[in-house]
Amino acid sequence: ATSVKSYEYVILGGGNAAGYAARQFVEKHGLSGHKLAVISRESVAPYERPALSKAYLTANPPTRLPAFHTCVAGGGAPQTPDWYAKNGIDLLLSTEIVDCDLNSKCLTAKDGSKYGYGKLLIATGSDALHLDELGMQGAHLGGIHYLREIAEADKLYEAMKACAGKHAVVVGGGYIGLECTAALVINGVRVTMVFPEPHVMARLFTPEIAAHYERIYAQKGVNFIKGTVVDSFADENGSGQVKYVRLKNGPVLEADLVVVGVGAKPRTTLLEGALAMEARGIKVDGHLRTSHADVFGAGDVITFPLKMYGNRMARVEHVGHARQSAMHAVDVMMGATTEPYDYLPFFYSRVFHLSWKFWGDTPAQAKTIVVGEMNPKLVAVWIDQDGHVVGTFIESGTEHDENKLKELARTRPKANVARLEEAAAANDVDGFLN
Ligand code: FAD
């Protein structure tokens, strides 16, 4: 029989949550002596995934590992494989787990090797939604790119360099679409973005905020086709490489390269049937405990109670949550806290010279007030039906501005709507912020 290598703690996954969890075990709890294993399908140690659609594609020279291993964004030094070795953590790379037996507490890898655990942290993240899985015609063709892991970023980078002066179609108007479009433009590729919504970032941006970003993209030559979706892809003369993108309402676009960013799906397959699920994610309680004893979850894969919004259940695909939930889960696993996880939703993106941040909530009925015209700032607030500020947004803010807006989203004070509207009408960003 295959022998089982056993650990007190196992982190399943090697992404953002895994990297920050490993650091928490070492730095806060002093863990050493090969009691912890990090098991990842990827061939490299955990890294800051958001870099893949930013400096990895756009910097000159492009950023490469080891520069952005976790936890550099948290202000630390990059955790290279040496860091894991030095701290007595077994980093098992290129190791895909294909079976999780929670009753015998045993994980089985693709090559048959087996790993036992005392406590397990599930941090398998999410994967890009692939159009071929949805049965779209031609979606298997070469030249159609997705961006989730580093191997995909390498392929996209090469393809982009080979397409300078040519034409790309970007499918999806969310942040992946916007960041990849910016990277393509910076690399000299002409881009058409196609998405069904009336404007970019439709789930977060108000029409006014979106208009400011779209104007800057249009100035850089980006063409938008809104309110429609891709129907199919086709090649030319059986080349196997995408050449045509047919849209639902008829027109056909020519493309030398396609990037698809149409959403993500949590990687839960291994645990279906074994753990309680909610909203497509692994359900955890306020202490990040799953429905099975000694099994915890963090990051994109979990559906968790948002304490500050009356424990409304949510799944969040943002790196701030991956980092904080991972660190909190480790504290719970080590018996170091009885406090529930209390996350203030936070999301950011960077494109061209721009950089925006958002905190809080955007209820459907919220009133929004926007001020500034991106020269250089733009600030927005979301005010709920009871008149409280619940969401805040800033483009190109100073640290002081950002701290203030973060605090407002956290404390949700009553808004002085008349004063805010007055400042907005006068385009007075500083007055608005004060
Ligand atoms: P991941 O980082 O996805 O890690 C999951 C890991 O588990 C991977 O290493 C995967 O290979 C591994 N794994 C999965 N299944 C198995 C298995 N069976 N066996 C072994 N290993 C397995 N968020 C922001 O807030 N701002 C941004 O600007 C931003 N930019 C982004 C840009 C890109 C291109 C992408 C893809 C995401 C971006 N995000 C951003 C989202 C952010 O990166 C994620 O929220 C975060 O990475 C989630 O961390 P995680 O650890 O839960 O999952």
Boltz pocket constraint, residues with backbone or C-beta under 6 A from the ligand:
constraints:
  - pocket:
      binder: B
      contacts: [[A, 12], [A, 13], [A, 14], [A, 15], [A, 16], [A, 17], [A, 18], [A, 39], [A, 40], [A, 41], [A, 42], [A, 47], [A, 49], [A, 50], [A, 51], [A, 52], [A, 53], [A, 95], [A, 96], [A, 97], [A, 98], [A, 123], [A, 124], [A, 125], [A, 126], [A, 147], [A, 148], [A, 149], [A, 176], [A, 267], [A, 270], [A, 298], [A, 299], [A, 300], [A, 301], [A, 316], [A, 317], [A, 318], [A, 319], [A, 320], [A, 322], [A, 346], [A, 347], [A, 348], [A, 349], [A, 350]]
      max_distance: 6.0
